[in-house]
Amino acid sequence: MENKRIKQKSISLTLQLSNIKRTFDESIINRLYIKNSMLVCVIKLKPSIESDSYTIKLICKYGKMPRAWLLSPDLKKVNGRYPHHTYGVNKEGKYELCVCAPGFQEWHNNLWISESYIPWICTWLNAYEFWLITGEWHYDEYKKNKSVVKK
C-alpha cells in the first residue's frame, strides 16, 4: 500500500491568531494582528526558567511557512562569528532564525503556529544559549542534516 499524504486545508490566519491568544498569556504578546493577509506576532519568549527573555517577531502569510526574527537582545558572537543557523539579516539588522528547514517539509499549513512553530523558536533559542556557552550548535536537526543548513 502506497503512503500518500492527504492534502489538508490551511488553517486560516484568523484561527491562528485566536489560537495564539488562547495559548499564550497576553502579558508576553506585545502585538498580534492581521494586515494585508499576513499574521504579525511580536512575542516575548523565555525558553527556560534560567534563560534570557527574547523578543521575537513572527510573520506568516496565508498558506506559507512562518518566519521569525530576533528583535532583542541583539544576536551575539562566539569566537567572532554569529551562529550560522540563521537565514540572514533584514534591513533593520535583525537576524531571521532558521527554525526549521523547508527542505524537510516540517512545516505544514495545517499546523497550529502556537503548538509547533513558536515551540520550535524556543528550541532554537535554547540551542543558541548553549552555543553561547560551548561554541557548538547542539540542535538535533542540525546534527542529522548538516548539508541543508547554511554555513
RODREN-928874 format. One record per atom (N, C-alpha, C): atom name; residue in three letters; z, y, x; chain. Coordinates in steps of 0.001 Angstrom, whole numbers, plus 500000, padded with zeros to 6 digits. Last residue first. Layout:
<nodes>
[node CA,ALA,[Z,Y,X],A];
...
</nodes>
This chain:
<nodes>
[node N,LYS,[506038,527616,526010],A];
[node CA,LYS,[506863,527869,527196],A];
[node C,LYS,[506538,529210,527765],A];
[node N,LYS,[506222,526430,522705],A];
[node CA,LYS,[505630,527383,523647],A];
[node C,LYS,[506575,527591,524818],A];
[node N,VAL,[506226,523027,521791],A];
[node CA,VAL,[506992,524240,521990],A];
[node C,VAL,[506317,525126,523035],A];
[node N,VAL,[504749,520720,521887],A];
[node CA,VAL,[504464,521667,520829],A];
[node C,VAL,[505119,523025,521087],A];
[node N,SER,[505686,519082,523928],A];
[node CA,SER,[504303,519559,524013],A];
[node C,SER,[503980,520620,522971],A];
[node N,LYS,[508278,518247,523284],A];
[node CA,LYS,[508095,519334,524245],A];
[node C,LYS,[506679,519900,524247],A];
[node N,ASN,[509713,516742,521289],A];
[node CA,ASN,[508360,517251,521080],A];
[node C,ASN,[508034,518407,522014],A];
[node N,LYS,[512303,515992,521846],A];
[node CA,LYS,[511373,514966,521390],A];
[node C,LYS,[509927,515433,521411],A];
[node N,LYS,[513537,518395,522554],A];
[node CA,LYS,[513547,517268,523493],A];
[node C,LYS,[512491,516237,523122],A];
[node N,TYR,[513172,519937,520218],A];
[node CA,TYR,[512568,520350,521478],A];
[node C,TYR,[512479,519177,522444],A];
[node N,GLU,[514724,518560,518390],A];
[node CA,GLU,[513288,518678,518167],A];
[node C,GLU,[512575,519038,519468],A];
[node N,ASP,[517355,518876,519529],A];
[node CA,ASP,[516684,517576,519451],A];
[node C,ASP,[515184,517679,519280],A];
[node N,TYR,[518144,521168,521883],A];
[node CA,TYR,[517791,521064,520473],A];
[node C,TYR,[516935,519821,520339],A];
[node N,HIS,[519196,522564,524251],A];
[node CA,HIS,[519609,521240,523772],A];
[node C,HIS,[519377,521116,522276],A];
[node N,TRP,[517977,524183,526887],A];
[node CA,TRP,[517819,524171,525432],A];
[node C,TRP,[518082,522754,524944],A];
[node N,GLU,[520151,525382,529439],A];
[node CA,GLU,[519228,524350,528938],A];
[node C,GLU,[519185,524405,527422],A];
[node N,GLY,[522123,527113,530133],A];
[node CA,GLY,[520791,527395,530666],A];
[node C,GLY,[519764,526353,530265],A];
[node N,THR,[524723,526933,529132],A];
[node CA,THR,[524229,525892,530052],A];
[node C,THR,[522907,526220,530730],A];
[node N,ILE,[525232,529251,527580],A];
[node CA,ILE,[526273,528678,528438],A];
[node C,ILE,[525683,527781,529521],A];
[node N,LEU,[522893,529743,526205],A];
[node CA,LEU,[523513,530846,526936],A];
[node C,LEU,[524562,530338,527929],A];
[node N,TRP,[522589,527268,524954],A];
[node CA,TRP,[521658,527636,526026],A];
[node C,TRP,[522234,528777,526861],A];
[node N,PHE,[524503,527550,522974],A];
[node CA,PHE,[524712,526532,524004],A];
[node C,PHE,[523812,526812,525203],A];
[node N,GLU,[523247,529549,521475],A];
[node CA,GLU,[524558,529802,522071],A];
[node C,GLU,[524873,528795,523179],A];
[node N,TYR,[520896,528149,520700],A];
[node CA,TYR,[520817,529364,521508],A];
[node C,TYR,[522146,529647,522203],A];
[node N,ALA,[521937,526190,519053],A];
[node CA,ALA,[521233,525788,520276],A];
[node C,ALA,[521138,526975,521237],A];
[node N,ASN,[522916,527883,517020],A];
[node CA,ASN,[523831,527022,517784],A];
[node C,ASN,[523198,526594,519101],A];
[node N,LEU,[520472,528953,516134],A];
[node CA,LEU,[521489,529833,516714],A];
[node C,LEU,[522527,529050,517519],A];
[node N,TRP,[519252,526639,515101],A];
[node CA,TRP,[518630,527359,516211],A];
[node C,TRP,[519665,528235,516908],A];
[node N,THR,[521050,526131,513023],A];
[node CA,THR,[520891,525143,514089],A];
[node C,THR,[520270,525791,515315],A];
[node N,CYS,[520544,528406,511468],A];
[node CA,CYS,[521886,528196,512041],A];
[node C,CYS,[521835,527176,513177],A];
[node N,ILE,[517920,527831,510735],A];
[node CA,ILE,[518190,529020,511546],A];
[node C,ILE,[519560,528876,512217],A];
[node N,TRP,[518404,525627,509134],A];
[node CA,TRP,[517651,525423,510383],A];
[node C,TRP,[517840,526626,511302],A];
[node N,PRO,[519698,526863,506948],A];
[node CA,PRO,[520463,525976,507839],A];
[node C,PRO,[519730,525682,509154],A];
[node N,ILE,[517324,528253,506070],A];
[node CA,ILE,[518486,529001,506559],A];
[node C,ILE,[519411,528098,507380],A];
[node N,TYR,[515623,526030,505342],A];
[node CA,TYR,[515252,526979,506379],A];
[node C,TYR,[516441,527776,506931],A];
[node N,SER,[517300,524499,503385],A];
[node CA,SER,[516550,523959,504525],A];
[node C,SER,[516388,525014,505608],A];
[node N,GLU,[518575,525777,501368],A];
[node CA,GLU,[519047,524438,501719],A];
[node C,GLU,[518333,523835,502923],A];
[node N,SER,[517281,528176,500986],A];
[node CA,SER,[518733,528183,501184],A];
[node C,SER,[519270,526847,501678],A];
[node N,ILE,[514674,527384,500440],A];
[node CA,ILE,[514954,528115,501672],A];
[node C,ILE,[516446,528042,501993],A];
[node N,TRP,[513870,524266,499172],A];
[node CA,TRP,[514655,525464,498953],A];
[node C,TRP,[514961,526102,500299],A];
[node N,LEU,[510523,523023,499227],A];
[node CA,LEU,[511887,523023,499755],A];
[node C,LEU,[512572,524342,499393],A];
[node N,ASN,[507898,523094,498598],A];
[node CA,ASN,[508779,522652,497528],A];
[node C,ASN,[510224,522497,498022],A];
[node N,ASN,[506436,523680,500811],A];
[node CA,ASN,[506661,524756,499850],A];
[node C,ASN,[507521,524350,498659],A];
[node N,HIS,[507880,522392,503732],A];
[node CA,HIS,[507028,522160,502567],A];
[node C,HIS,[507398,523214,501537],A];
[node N,TRP,[508265,521998,507177],A];
[node CA,TRP,[508416,522870,506018],A];
[node C,TRP,[507402,522480,504961],A];
[node N,GLU,[507298,520123,508945],A];
[node CA,GLU,[508684,520005,508483],A];
[node C,GLU,[508912,520835,507226],A];
[node N,GLN,[504864,519661,510306],A];
[node CA,GLN,[504906,519759,508843],A];
[node C,GLN,[506312,519516,508290],A];
[node N,PHE,[504451,519846,512944],A];
[node CA,PHE,[505163,518644,512477],A];
[node C,PHE,[505334,518625,510970],A];
[node N,GLY,[503299,522307,513379],A];
[node CA,GLY,[502500,521109,513631],A];
[node C,GLY,[503146,519823,513150],A];
[node N,PRO,[505348,524178,513058],A];
[node CA,PRO,[504388,523966,511975],A];
[node C,PRO,[503567,522692,512150],A];
[node N,ALA,[508610,523581,513916],A];
[node CA,ALA,[507260,523547,514472],A];
[node C,ALA,[506251,523242,513362],A];
[node N,CYS,[511190,525932,513203],A];
[node CA,CYS,[510573,524615,513041],A];
[node C,CYS,[509136,524712,513527],A];
[node N,VAL,[512030,528257,514452],A];
[node CA,VAL,[512993,527460,513699],A];
[node C,VAL,[512479,526052,513444],A];
[node N,CYS,[511686,530381,516621],A];
[node CA,CYS,[510931,529151,516389],A];
[node C,CYS,[511895,528151,515757],A];
[node N,LEU,[512123,533745,515660],A];
[node CA,LEU,[512721,532476,516048],A];
[node C,LEU,[511802,531306,515708],A];
[node N,GLU,[510906,536642,517024],A];
[node CA,GLU,[510745,535703,515922],A];
[node C,GLU,[511214,534335,516398],A];
[node N,TYR,[512744,539397,518272],A];
[node CA,TYR,[512143,538089,518505],A];
[node C,TYR,[512069,537263,517231],A];
[node N,LYS,[511904,542828,518155],A];
[node CA,LYS,[512767,541744,517682],A];
[node C,LYS,[512030,540411,517812],A];
[node N,GLY,[510441,545111,518605],A];
[node CA,GLY,[511085,544464,519751],A];
[node C,GLY,[512027,543340,519374],A];
[node N,GLU,[508985,546090,516570],A];
[node CA,GLU,[510312,546680,516737],A];
[node C,GLU,[511073,546055,517911],A];
[node N,LYS,[506756,544472,516552],A];
[node CA,LYS,[506588,545844,517047],A];
[node C,LYS,[507913,546580,517207],A];
[node N,ASN,[508106,541255,517677],A];
[node CA,ASN,[507392,542122,516747],A];
[node C,ASN,[507341,543551,517299],A];
[node N,VAL,[507559,538653,520056],A];
[node CA,VAL,[508281,539865,519679],A];
[node C,VAL,[507448,540676,518689],A];
[node N,GLY,[507593,535012,519917],A];
[node CA,GLY,[507222,536310,520455],A];
[node C,GLY,[508011,537428,519813],A];
[node N,TYR,[508595,532734,518891],A];
[node CA,TYR,[507162,532971,518684],A];
[node C,TYR,[506717,534327,519207],A];
[node N,THR,[510810,530761,520957],A];
[node CA,THR,[510529,531868,520051],A];
[node C,THR,[509009,531973,519897],A];
[node N,HIS,[512048,529270,523073],A];
[node CA,HIS,[511908,528716,521727],A];
[node C,HIS,[511781,529858,520702],A];
[node N,HIS,[512700,530227,525513],A];
[node CA,HIS,[511278,530002,525254],A];
[node C,HIS,[511024,529524,523826],A];
[node N,PRO,[515034,532869,525928],A];
[node CA,PRO,[514748,531472,525531],A];
[node C,PRO,[513276,531334,525147],A];
[node N,TYR,[514268,535015,528750],A];
[node CA,TYR,[514640,534811,527351],A];
[node C,TYR,[514384,533356,526983],A];
[node N,ARG,[515497,535123,532107],A];
[node CA,ARG,[514489,534713,531119],A];
[node C,ARG,[515092,534627,529722],A];
[node N,GLY,[517422,535505,534068],A];
[node CA,GLY,[516315,536449,533985],A];
[node C,GLY,[515254,536131,532948],A];
[node N,ASN,[519322,533546,533539],A];
[node CA,ASN,[518541,533476,534785],A];
[node C,ASN,[517282,534344,534695],A];
[node N,VAL,[518955,534371,530240],A];
[node CA,VAL,[519672,533487,531153],A];
[node C,VAL,[518772,533321,532368],A];
[node N,LYS,[519207,537160,527987],A];
[node CA,LYS,[518504,536393,529018],A];
[node C,LYS,[519481,535483,529748],A];
[node N,LYS,[519558,537572,524409],A];
[node CA,LYS,[519997,537690,525797],A];
[node C,LYS,[519148,536824,526718],A];
[node N,LEU,[518529,539518,521660],A];
[node CA,LEU,[518427,538255,522389],A];
[node C,LEU,[518795,538483,523849],A];
[node N,ASP,[520859,541768,520133],A];
[node CA,ASP,[519611,541509,520849],A];
[node C,ASP,[519682,540162,521567],A];
[node N,PRO,[522738,540463,517299],A];
[node CA,PRO,[522579,541271,518500],A];
[node C,PRO,[521242,540962,519163],A];
[node N,SER,[520009,541425,515174],A];
[node CA,SER,[521126,541768,516061],A];
[node C,SER,[522052,540568,516187],A];
[node N,LEU,[517628,540232,514309],A];
[node CA,LEU,[517756,541688,514322],A];
[node C,LEU,[518888,542148,515237],A];
[node N,LEU,[515458,537690,514760],A];
[node CA,LEU,[516823,538068,515121],A];
[node C,LEU,[516877,539589,515230],A];
[node N,TRP,[513419,536580,512091],A];
[node CA,TRP,[513574,537411,513284],A];
[node C,TRP,[515055,537689,513508],A];
[node N,ALA,[511461,534028,510570],A];
[node CA,ALA,[512771,534639,510794],A];
[node C,ALA,[512800,535395,512121],A];
[node N,ARG,[509475,532896,507824],A];
[node CA,ARG,[509555,533347,509220],A];
[node C,ARG,[510864,534096,509375],A];
[node N,PRO,[508409,530145,505703],A];
[node CA,PRO,[509203,531333,506009],A];
[node C,PRO,[509142,531653,507506],A];
[node N,MET,[505062,529162,505002],A];
[node CA,MET,[506314,528852,505678],A];
[node C,MET,[507087,530147,505928],A];
[node N,LYS,[503714,529938,501705],A];
[node CA,LYS,[503680,529938,503176],A];
[node C,LYS,[505048,529563,503734],A];
[node N,GLY,[503919,530287,498981],A];
[node CA,GLY,[503072,529201,499460],A];
[node C,GLY,[502989,529090,500976],A];
[node N,TYR,[504606,533681,499212],A];
[node CA,TYR,[504470,532532,498331],A];
[node C,TYR,[503482,531527,498917],A];
[node N,LYS,[506167,534531,502268],A];
[node CA,LYS,[505107,534777,501302],A];
[node C,LYS,[504939,533508,500482],A];
[node N,CYS,[509222,535468,503460],A];
[node CA,CYS,[508441,534324,503002],A];
[node C,CYS,[507419,534797,501979],A];
[node N,ILE,[511447,536421,506059],A];
[node CA,ILE,[510428,536764,505067],A];
[node C,ILE,[509671,535504,504693],A];
[node N,LEU,[514565,537329,507259],A];
[node CA,LEU,[513720,536220,506855],A];
[node C,LEU,[512706,536752,505859],A];
[node N,LYS,[516452,538557,509780],A];
[node CA,LYS,[515515,538962,508726],A];
[node C,LYS,[514578,537790,508486],A];
[node N,ILE,[519847,538310,510644],A];
[node CA,ILE,[518527,537678,510626],A];
[node C,ILE,[517703,538272,509495],A];
[node N,THR,[522507,538930,512659],A];
[node CA,THR,[521757,539461,511520],A];
[node C,THR,[520324,538980,511665],A];
[node N,TYR,[525271,536917,513545],A];
[node CA,TYR,[523889,537311,513791],A];
[node C,TYR,[523283,537871,512512],A];
[node N,SER,[528336,536630,515183],A];
[node CA,SER,[527669,536879,513910],A];
[node C,SER,[526283,537440,514219],A];
[node N,ASP,[529175,533941,517446],A];
[node CA,ASP,[528958,535347,517136],A];
[node C,ASP,[528361,535434,515740],A];
[node N,SER,[531320,531096,516705],A];
[node CA,SER,[530047,531757,517015],A];
[node C,SER,[530134,533258,516831],A];
[node N,GLU,[533440,529657,515855],A];
[node CA,GLU,[533569,530335,517145],A];
[node C,GLU,[532300,531085,517558],A];
[node N,ILE,[532558,528571,513456],A];
[node CA,ILE,[533752,529421,513459],A];
[node C,ILE,[533845,530245,514734],A];
[node N,SER,[528957,528855,513382],A];
[node CA,SER,[530203,528095,513502],A];
[node C,SER,[531359,529076,513574],A];
[node N,PRO,[526926,530689,512626],A];
[node CA,PRO,[526686,529247,512533],A];
[node C,PRO,[527917,528363,512713],A];
[node N,LYS,[526806,533205,510704],A];
[node CA,LYS,[527746,532817,511750],A];
[node C,LYS,[527738,531291,511734],A];
[node N,LEU,[524558,535655,509597],A];
[node CA,LEU,[524891,534239,509746],A];
[node C,LEU,[525843,534050,510915],A];
[node N,LYS,[523547,537960,507281],A];
[node CA,LYS,[524417,537771,508448],A];
[node C,LYS,[524822,536303,508474],A];
[node N,ILE,[520209,538719,506271],A];
[node CA,ILE,[521453,537983,506075],A];
[node C,ILE,[522232,537896,507383],A];
[node N,VAL,[517678,539782,504380],A];
[node CA,VAL,[518396,540140,505605],A];
[node C,VAL,[519813,539625,505396],A];
[node N,CYS,[514740,538725,502995],A];
[node CA,CYS,[516176,538467,503010],A];
[node C,CYS,[516721,538874,504371],A];
[node N,VAL,[512029,538946,500885],A];
[node CA,VAL,[512659,539508,502083],A];
[node C,VAL,[514159,539293,501954],A];
[node N,LEU,[509130,537484,499684],A];
[node CA,LEU,[510582,537461,499629],A];
[node C,LEU,[511108,537995,500958],A];
[node N,MET,[506227,538925,498437],A];
[node CA,MET,[506921,538470,499632],A];
[node C,MET,[508428,538578,499409],A];
[node N,SER,[504575,540301,496676],A];
[node CA,SER,[504507,538832,496732],A];
[node C,SER,[505147,538263,497992],A];
[node N,ASN,[505583,542957,496993],A];
[node CA,ASN,[504215,542592,497389],A];
[node C,ASN,[504069,541083,497612],A];
[node N,LYS,[508904,541910,497206],A];
[node CA,LYS,[507992,543045,497163],A];
[node C,LYS,[506641,542580,497690],A];
[node N,ILE,[512116,540952,496385],A];
[node CA,ILE,[510721,540521,496426],A];
[node C,ILE,[509864,541771,496293],A];
[node N,TYR,[515233,540834,498259],A];
[node CA,TYR,[514329,541357,497239],A];
[node C,TYR,[512948,540719,497403],A];
[node N,LEU,[518130,541536,499772],A];
[node CA,LEU,[517423,540389,499208],A];
[node C,LEU,[516559,540904,498065],A];
[node N,ARG,[520323,542451,502379],A];
[node CA,ARG,[519220,542801,501482],A];
[node C,ARG,[518557,541530,501009],A];
[node N,ASN,[522679,541183,503283],A];
[node CA,ASN,[522517,542638,503387],A];
[node C,ASN,[521452,543144,502426],A];
[node N,ILE,[524864,538765,502565],A];
[node CA,ILE,[523477,539130,502257],A];
[node C,ILE,[523373,540657,502278],A];
[node N,ILE,[527519,538395,502851],A];
[node CA,ILE,[526703,538169,504050],A];
[node C,ILE,[525229,538508,503819],A];
[node N,SER,[528580,538885,500360],A];
[node CA,SER,[529067,539707,501465],A];
[node C,SER,[528265,539499,502748],A];
[node N,GLU,[527665,536987,498602],A];
[node CA,GLU,[526951,538268,498651],A];
[node C,GLU,[527430,539163,499784],A];
[node N,ASP,[527377,533733,499887],A];
[node CA,ASP,[528265,534796,499443],A];
[node C,ASP,[527546,536140,499595],A];
[node N,PHE,[524711,531604,498904],A];
[node CA,PHE,[525406,532389,499915],A];
[node C,PHE,[526225,533502,499286],A];
[node N,THR,[523687,530357,496577],A];
[node CA,THR,[524161,529551,497701],A];
[node C,THR,[525037,530335,498671],A];
[node N,ARG,[522812,532267,494775],A];
[node CA,ARG,[523799,531276,494341],A];
[node C,ARG,[524449,530568,495524],A];
[node N,LYS,[520939,533646,496333],A];
[node CA,LYS,[522098,534365,495771],A];
[node C,LYS,[523201,533397,495362],A];
[node N,ILE,[519108,531567,496761],A];
[node CA,ILE,[519796,532163,497917],A];
[node C,ILE,[521050,532897,497438],A];
[node N,ASN,[518243,531198,494107],A];
[node CA,ASN,[518956,530118,494792],A];
[node C,ASN,[519698,530631,496026],A];
[node N,SER,[516899,533589,493601],A];
[node CA,SER,[518069,533218,492796],A];
[node C,SER,[518904,532152,493484],A];
[node N,LEU,[514806,533338,495501],A];
[node CA,LEU,[515754,534453,495554],A];
[node C,LEU,[517037,534098,494801],A];
[node N,GLN,[513465,531064,494501],A];
[node CA,GLN,[514037,531045,495855],A];
[node C,GLN,[515106,532129,495984],A];
[node N,LEU,[512621,532030,492023],A];
[node CA,LEU,[513601,530945,492061],A];
[node C,LEU,[514253,530843,493436],A];
[node N,THR,[510836,533970,493006],A];
[node CA,THR,[511944,534370,492133],A];
[node C,THR,[513025,533303,492118],A];
[node N,LEU,[508954,532454,494348],A];
[node CA,LEU,[509817,533342,495123],A];
[node C,LEU,[511022,533804,494301],A];
[node N,SER,[508737,529016,493226],A];
[node CA,SER,[508425,530447,493113],A];
[node C,SER,[509404,531273,493942],A];
[node N,ILE,[507815,526253,495108],A];
[node CA,ILE,[508899,526902,494382],A];
[node C,ILE,[508615,528407,494363],A];
[node N,SER,[504648,524658,494695],A];
[node CA,SER,[505549,525513,495459],A];
[node C,SER,[506625,526087,494552],A];
[node N,LYS,[504216,521357,493429],A];
[node CA,LYS,[504024,522794,493278],A];
[node C,LYS,[505066,523554,494095],A];
[node N,GLN,[503345,518634,495542],A];
[node CA,GLN,[504204,519255,494556],A];
[node C,GLN,[503974,520759,494559],A];
[node N,LYS,[501454,515869,496173],A];
[node CA,LYS,[501481,517327,496303],A];
[node C,LYS,[502306,517897,495163],A];
[node N,ILE,[502750,513040,497595],A];
[node CA,ILE,[502403,513651,496316],A];
[node C,ILE,[502536,515159,496482],A];
[node N,ARG,[501435,511370,500328],A];
[node CA,ARG,[502381,512367,499863],A];
[node C,ARG,[501870,512955,498558],A];
[node N,LYS,[500926,507924,500525],A];
[node CA,LYS,[500335,509242,500279],A];
[node C,LYS,[501412,510172,499770],A];
[node N,ASN,[500594,505008,502072],A];
[node CA,ASN,[501618,506020,501855],A];
[node C,ASN,[500954,507387,501724],A];
[node N,GLU,[499106,502139,500626],A];
[node CA,GLU,[498947,503335,501424],A];
[node C,GLU,[500002,504368,501047],A];
[node N,MET,[500000,498824,500836],A];
[node CA,MET,[500000,500000,500000],A];
[node C,MET,[500000,501244,500884],A];
</nodes>
